[in-house]
Amino acid sequence: MKKLLMVLVALALVFAIAGCNKAPVKPKIGVAIYKFDDTFMSYVRNQIEAAAKDKIELSVQDSQYDQPKQNDQVDQFLTQGATALAINLVDPSAVSVIMDKAKAKKIPLVLFNREPDAADMAKWDKVYYVGAKAQQSGTMQGEIVVAYWKAHPEADLNKDGKLQYVMLMGDPSNTDAKFRTEFSIKAVEDAGIKTEKLAEDTAMWDRVKAQEKMAAFLTANKGKIEVVFANNDDMGLGAIEALKAAGYFKGKKYMPVVSVDATPPALDALEQGTLLGTVLNDAVKQGQATYDLAFALATGAKEIKSDVAPLAKADGTVDPTGKYIWVPYVKVTKENYKDFKK
């Protein structure tokens, strides 16, 4: 009996030591990006990957602007045992499909950058959102234009007291595109400046498409356009290429262009004087906050938080039991662009 007891104790010690030496299981997080070749989202993705390095098992997939493909990627993440999901939606209006998949498996979900409807967010207590308020970015675009218009009377080409503009929109199903379009013009009009829309079209956040649209705008509105609004930097830079081809930015031939994101190529354009202004959409903070939330959810942390910004209610007021992290925008112009160059 004593020998049997000694054997059992020895076995217990062996298993205990083996257990102590066993590496802890890393949490698994599945990340889907609506498309990898979006300039801004590439910086968000880089930050998520940098934050996750050596800490978790991370799978990052390119949804290639295809919602069914993204749905399949979510299925794959769940099959592979993901303990949290971080999804940059292709189509924010299709969020219910992904939410239902995550909810069925009881896997928490962090949505980021492409904001779904608040009513959809309210359907489940384990879904969160990280992003920036698009209304604020539109307002800041408008304010940059107002400052320029008031400082440069020559900007009113036909001297009619109205600001004639064209608008390059992102995906019309995206709330960022909707609010940036609406609030940029609202800010101009709130400043007492009358506006006239000469043309508006979607370039789907794409630089090449924007260049094509802007070339068409110039042909149809020869000599009439006074300002170009673009919902993001890629489209703003596409517009600038079309303007260069039409002889702008040489001598005194200038066209103010404003956009959103403050990506490195846009900061270069500010330095060169071809971009009037942009609005910082902080990719690093969005990526970090997305990782912070997903990691906390994946590890079952009692407190869901990020050091980047506090959780908030849908109206933006701080609330530790909220579901949103709002990363603030910042105006970037010729005066301060160097502060954002790395």
NORNOR-V307491 format. One record per residue. N is the residue number from 0. RES is the residue in one letter. PHI is phi in whole degrees, -180 to 180 (999 if undefined). OMEGA is omega in degrees with one decimal (NA if undefined). Layout:
BEGIN
n: {N;N}
res: {RES;RES}
phi: {PHI;PHI}
omega: {OMEGA;OMEGA}
END
This chain:
BEGIN
n: {0;1;2;3;4;5;6;7;8;9;10;11;12;13;14;15;16;17;18;19;20;21;22;23;24;25;26;27;28;29;30;31;32;33;34;35;36;37;38;39;40;41;42;43;44;45;46;47;48;49;50;51;52;53;54;55;56;57;58;59;60;61;62;63;64;65;66;67;68;69;70;71;72;73;74;75;76;77;78;79;80;81;82;83;84;85;86;87;88;89;90;91;92;93;94;95;96;97;98;99;100;101;102;103;104;105;106;107;108;109;110;111;112;113;114;115;116;117;118;119;120;121;122;123;124;125;126;127;128;129;130;131;132;133;134;135;136;137;138;139;140;141;142;143;144;145;146;147;148;149;150;151;152;153;154;155;156;157;158;159;160;161;162;163;164;165;166;167;168;169;170;171;172;173;174;175;176;177;178;179;180;181;182;183;184;185;186;187;188;189;190;191;192;193;194;195;196;197;198;199;200;201;202;203;204;205;206;207;208;209;210;211;212;213;214;215;216;217;218;219;220;221;222;223;224;225;226;227;228;229;230;231;232;233;234;235;236;237;238;239;240;241;242;243;244;245;246;247;248;249;250;251;252;253;254;255;256;257;258;259;260;261;262;263;264;265;266;267;268;269;270;271;272;273;274;275;276;277;278;279;280;281;282;283;284;285;286;287;288;289;290;291;292;293;294;295;296;297;298;299;300;301;302;303;304;305;306;307;308;309;310;311;312;313;314;315;316;317;318;319;320;321;322;323;324;325;326;327;328;329;330;331;332;333;334;335;336;337;338;339;340;341}
res: {M;K;K;L;L;M;V;L;V;A;L;A;L;V;F;A;I;A;G;C;N;K;A;P;V;K;P;K;I;G;V;A;I;Y;K;F;D;D;T;F;M;S;Y;V;R;N;Q;I;E;A;A;A;K;D;K;I;E;L;S;V;Q;D;S;Q;Y;D;Q;P;K;Q;N;D;Q;V;D;Q;F;L;T;Q;G;A;T;A;L;A;I;N;L;V;D;P;S;A;V;S;V;I;M;D;K;A;K;A;K;K;I;P;L;V;L;F;N;R;E;P;D;A;A;D;M;A;K;W;D;K;V;Y;Y;V;G;A;K;A;Q;Q;S;G;T;M;Q;G;E;I;V;V;A;Y;W;K;A;H;P;E;A;D;L;N;K;D;G;K;L;Q;Y;V;M;L;M;G;D;P;S;N;T;D;A;K;F;R;T;E;F;S;I;K;A;V;E;D;A;G;I;K;T;E;K;L;A;E;D;T;A;M;W;D;R;V;K;A;Q;E;K;M;A;A;F;L;T;A;N;K;G;K;I;E;V;V;F;A;N;N;D;D;M;G;L;G;A;I;E;A;L;K;A;A;G;Y;F;K;G;K;K;Y;M;P;V;V;S;V;D;A;T;P;P;A;L;D;A;L;E;Q;G;T;L;L;G;T;V;L;N;D;A;V;K;Q;G;Q;A;T;Y;D;L;A;F;A;L;A;T;G;A;K;E;I;K;S;D;V;A;P;L;A;K;A;D;G;T;V;D;P;T;G;K;Y;I;W;V;P;Y;V;K;V;T;K;E;N;Y;K;D;F;K;K}
phi: {999;-64;-64;-63;-64;-65;-64;-65;-65;-63;-63;-62;-65;-60;-67;-66;-65;-62;-65;-67;-82;-68;-66;-64;-74;-78;-66;-110;-125;-99;-122;-123;-107;-58;-162;-67;-88;-78;-57;-62;-66;-65;-74;-62;-61;-59;-69;-60;-65;-67;-68;-86;-55;67;-110;-141;-92;-115;-122;-118;-122;-93;-84;53;56;-132;-63;-57;-63;-65;-59;-66;-64;-63;-57;-65;-57;-67;-65;-82;89;-58;-102;-162;-122;-130;-123;-98;-61;-69;-126;-57;-74;-100;-63;-59;-62;-69;-62;-64;-63;-67;-65;-62;-98;58;-107;-63;-130;-111;-98;-146;73;-114;-76;-81;-65;-60;-64;-70;-61;-79;-78;-151;-87;-113;-118;-128;-136;-122;-178;-131;-77;-62;-58;-65;-67;-63;-59;-66;-58;-60;-65;-64;-67;-58;-60;-67;-60;-73;-85;-132;-57;-68;-66;-81;-61;-100;55;-99;78;-111;-97;-90;-136;-123;-127;-104;-98;-80;-59;-64;-83;-94;-65;-60;-62;-61;-74;-63;-64;-68;-79;-66;-73;-60;-63;-66;-69;-64;-85;88;-102;-75;-125;-139;-82;-87;-163;-150;-158;-91;-115;55;70;-103;-66;-65;-61;-65;-61;-67;-64;-66;-60;-68;-59;-64;-66;-79;-130;-57;76;-102;-73;-112;-149;-115;-103;-131;-71;-152;-65;-57;-71;-61;-70;-64;-61;-63;-62;-66;-66;-59;-64;-92;95;-78;69;-125;62;-101;-85;-131;-134;-70;-126;-124;-147;-140;134;58;-72;-53;-62;-69;-64;-64;-66;-63;-63;-79;86;-94;-112;-73;-171;-142;-128;-65;-104;-74;-64;-64;-67;-65;-64;-66;-65;-62;-64;-55;-67;-62;-65;-61;-71;-67;-98;70;-59;-71;-113;-94;-156;-140;-76;-69;-162;-78;-66;-144;-77;-62;-84;94;-75;-67;-158;-62;-101;-75;-129;-124;-120;-104;-95;-69;-84;-140;-69;-129;-134;-59;-73;-129;-60;-65;-66;-112;-84;-116}
omega: {-179.3;178.9;179.5;179.6;-180.0;178.3;-179.5;178.3;179.9;178.2;179.3;178.6;179.1;-178.9;179.1;179.0;178.6;179.3;-179.9;-177.0;-178.1;-179.7;178.0;179.7;179.2;175.2;-179.9;178.0;176.9;-178.3;175.1;179.0;-173.2;167.0;-175.7;-173.6;168.0;-174.1;-177.8;-177.5;177.0;178.5;175.1;-179.9;179.8;-179.3;177.2;-178.7;179.1;-179.1;-175.6;-173.2;177.2;-179.2;-176.4;171.2;-172.5;173.5;-178.7;-175.2;176.3;-179.2;172.0;177.3;-175.8;-175.9;175.5;177.2;178.9;176.5;178.6;178.7;177.1;176.1;-179.5;177.9;-177.4;178.2;-178.2;174.5;177.3;178.3;171.5;178.3;173.0;-170.0;172.1;-168.1;170.0;-179.3;-178.0;179.6;-179.6;-174.4;-176.2;-179.6;-179.1;179.9;179.2;178.6;-179.3;-178.1;-179.9;179.8;-178.2;179.4;-177.1;-170.5;172.9;175.0;-177.9;172.6;179.1;-166.1;173.9;178.4;-179.2;179.3;176.8;178.5;-176.6;-174.4;-176.5;-176.4;-179.4;175.6;-176.7;178.1;175.1;178.9;179.4;-178.1;-175.7;178.6;-178.7;-179.1;177.2;178.7;-179.1;174.8;-179.8;-179.2;177.3;179.4;179.3;-179.6;180.0;-177.0;-178.9;-179.0;-175.0;179.3;179.6;178.6;176.2;-169.6;-177.1;176.2;179.2;179.6;178.4;176.5;178.2;-173.7;168.8;-175.8;173.1;-175.0;170.8;178.4;-176.5;177.3;-176.3;-177.9;177.5;179.5;-178.6;-174.3;177.5;178.2;-176.1;-170.5;175.8;179.7;178.2;-179.8;178.5;-178.5;177.0;178.6;177.0;179.7;177.4;-178.2;173.3;179.1;178.2;-179.4;177.2;179.0;178.0;172.0;172.2;177.5;-168.0;-175.8;-178.1;178.5;180.0;178.0;179.4;-179.8;-178.0;177.2;178.2;177.7;-178.1;179.1;-176.6;-175.0;-173.1;175.9;-176.0;-173.9;-178.7;179.4;174.4;172.7;175.9;-176.7;174.3;-175.9;-178.1;178.9;176.5;179.8;174.5;177.3;179.8;177.8;178.2;178.9;177.1;-179.6;179.7;174.5;179.1;179.7;172.8;-177.9;-178.6;-178.5;-172.2;175.0;176.8;177.8;176.2;-177.2;-177.5;168.7;-176.3;174.1;178.6;176.9;177.8;177.2;175.2;179.3;174.6;179.7;-179.5;178.9;179.7;176.7;-179.6;-178.6;175.4;-179.2;-177.7;168.4;-164.3;-177.6;-178.5;-179.4;177.8;178.5;-179.3;-179.4;177.2;177.9;-178.6;-178.4;-178.5;179.5;179.4;-179.8;-178.9;-177.6;178.0;179.8;-179.7;-179.5;179.8;-176.4;172.7;177.3;-177.9;-179.2;-177.9;170.1;-176.2;171.6;180.0;179.5;175.4;179.5;-175.3;-179.8;-177.2;177.3;-177.4;-174.2;-175.5;165.5;179.2;177.3;-173.8;173.7;176.7;175.5;178.9;-179.2;179.1;-175.9;-173.2;-174.1;-178.7;178.9;-174.1;177.3;-178.2;NA}
END
